[in-house]
Amino acid sequence: MANYAKMQQIYADIRADFRYEHELYGCLNCGICTATCPSAQFYDYSPREIVQLLWTGNVEQIYDAMQEKIWACAQCMTCAARCPFKNSPGGLVAIMREIAIAHEMQSAKDVLRPFGRVMLKLITTGNQLSPDMIQPDHFPDWGPNIQKVEGNLRTLRKAIPVKTLQTVDTAWEVSLKTSVEMYTIWEMTGVLKSLQLMDENLFDVIEDFIDEKREEYEEWLEEQAE
Amino acid sequence: MQDTVLVVGAGPAGLSAAASVANAGYQAVLVEKETVLGGAPILSGYAKLVPSGEWAKEAIGRMIHNVEAHPRISVHKGAQVERFGGEPGQFSATLSTGQTVSAGATILATGFTHFDSVNKPEWGFGTFEDVITTSQMEQMVASGKITCPSDGRVPERVAILLCVGSRDRQIGREWCSKICCTVSANLAIEIKELSPQTEVFIYYMDIRTFGLYEDRFYWKSQEEFKTKFVKARIAEITASGDGRLLLKGEDTLVKRPIMIPFDLVVHAIGMDPNLDNPRLAQTFGITLQHHGYLERAEFYTNPCGTTRPGVYACGAAYGPETIDDSIAQGAAAASRAMADLHALAKAG
């Protein structure tokens, strides 16, 4: 549990975000956001509650909501599309998540840990999911059907008559130049820094990968020059 | 010429303005684009009016009769002003019928356009037969029978959704339409009177039965007619398997999303600026305010004026307005127009 000063700082950081005023104009508690929210159907989560909570300025309750509630949002932004004020409760959640990460909240680490495999793939290749990630262990909800994709991935892949889809460790053929440009974006937008705060080990693995790819790209450029 | 006032629009405001002009001994020329007089209450077939409780046909009908029978009012139906020029004391208007009207002053009583509910597709109007507007419910009440359009059954549960086309930044309606809360409470009473077994629910963000409408409509509909007011804005309307409608909302008291079945859903539609306003602004050389209603000259010393001297306005042309206030404004605009003409005549 954080001390009061820390919770105050977290709340101050949320409000200081440049998007905050744009995401929250006013609220009449009409509930249209919660009524339309798919997450609210299944979880103890309500976009209206998030908006109202931020208005109360109750830093303990806000801190509490950042432990679990804000991670139930699917970021579908239906709330933003429906709100008669054009507020974006989903946008407020995005800010709160970023602040949770910036403050290295344990809850954020716990929530994000299962996404490590996806993060690795996404940050290194720009692909969220690739055929070789479809392993029986990772998709228990698929039941016995998972057996159909096990073993002969390359053959299955070849059966798809689209040229760019003949890969198994990425969803499509990833260009080296695009990858290197993407790494610059990850760096400049603070994604890598956020990752480092959440999972130092994963960050090290990814950084090594990025260094390697950058070297590869430099070599390729030199080859072209010759 | 200086004793003639051109009045454009023959709804409550325009009828009132024309009658005031004529009763004061001036000449009025009333131009109405529709072929019948009376404006929205007559054209949309309103039932009993707020706050008098009189049937629209009788109340507005009386105004129409006074205007049509008045020797100093000439009426042009099915006509629009196509060209307009001149200055205070001597304006000239050419009508779509080819006729020319000379007038010392002009009063625009051009009213509003009902919000078109198809602009909020998630609320099912145009998709489900049993989703209707307050205008249609007014007509149903006037016909004396409350039924579901889909199969003619008497509805067990009716939901009235407030703020349809009002107070909604998503669709650029950043105004309160002022009348819908009271109209809806009044309709709930009328529904219950005609169909005592029907339960009526009103879904709202705020209830704005301002002034003397509070006890006569809001409280009365709850206390005497058992209307249930629920603080929630409905997110979507879908159909359930049994042919009823399902409303998706949040019960803001228990803070959980809910699905509620209804037989009939009524959109309490708001008041848009008249669709003709851009054309009217061009024809009459006046300015519209940023929502698209007519710009008022000045709030405190020239409340009936537009941005063009000698051209006045009244009623819902300026923004959402009640029938009784539109009538009062019509009389006020007429007084102001005649006073200015009188001053011109004295000076000239």
Chai-1 contact restraints between the chains, C-beta under 6 A:
chainA,res_idxA,chainB,res_idxB,connection_type,confidence,min_distance_angstrom,max_distance_angstrom,comment,restraint_id
A,L28,B,M205,contact,1.0,0.0,6.0,A-B,restraint_1
A,N29,B,T252,contact,1.0,0.0,6.0,A-B,restraint_2
A,C30,B,M205,contact,1.0,0.0,6.0,A-B,restraint_3
A,C30,B,R233,contact,1.0,0.0,6.0,A-B,restraint_4
A,G31,B,A232,contact,1.0,0.0,6.0,A-B,restraint_5
A,G31,B,E250,contact,1.0,0.0,6.0,A-B,restraint_6
A,G31,B,T252,contact,1.0,0.0,6.0,A-B,restraint_7
A,I32,B,R233,contact,1.0,0.0,6.0,A-B,restraint_8
A,I32,B,A235,contact,1.0,0.0,6.0,A-B,restraint_9
A,T34,B,E250,contact,1.0,0.0,6.0,A-B,restraint_10
A,T34,B,P257,contact,1.0,0.0,6.0,A-B,restraint_11
A,A35,B,A235,contact,1.0,0.0,6.0,A-B,restraint_12
A,A35,B,K248,contact,1.0,0.0,6.0,A-B,restraint_13
A,A35,B,G249,contact,1.0,0.0,6.0,A-B,restraint_14
A,A35,B,E250,contact,1.0,0.0,6.0,A-B,restraint_15
A,A35,B,P257,contact,1.0,0.0,6.0,A-B,restraint_16
A,T36,B,A235,contact,1.0,0.0,6.0,A-B,restraint_17
A,A40,B,P257,contact,1.0,0.0,6.0,A-B,restraint_18
A,Q41,B,P257,contact,1.0,0.0,6.0,A-B,restraint_19
A,S46,B,K255,contact,1.0,0.0,6.0,A-B,restraint_20
A,R82,B,A235,contact,1.0,0.0,6.0,A-B,restraint_21
A,P84,B,R167,contact,1.0,0.0,6.0,A-B,restraint_22
A,P84,B,D168,contact,1.0,0.0,6.0,A-B,restraint_23
A,F85,B,R169,contact,1.0,0.0,6.0,A-B,restraint_24
A,K86,B,R169,contact,1.0,0.0,6.0,A-B,restraint_25
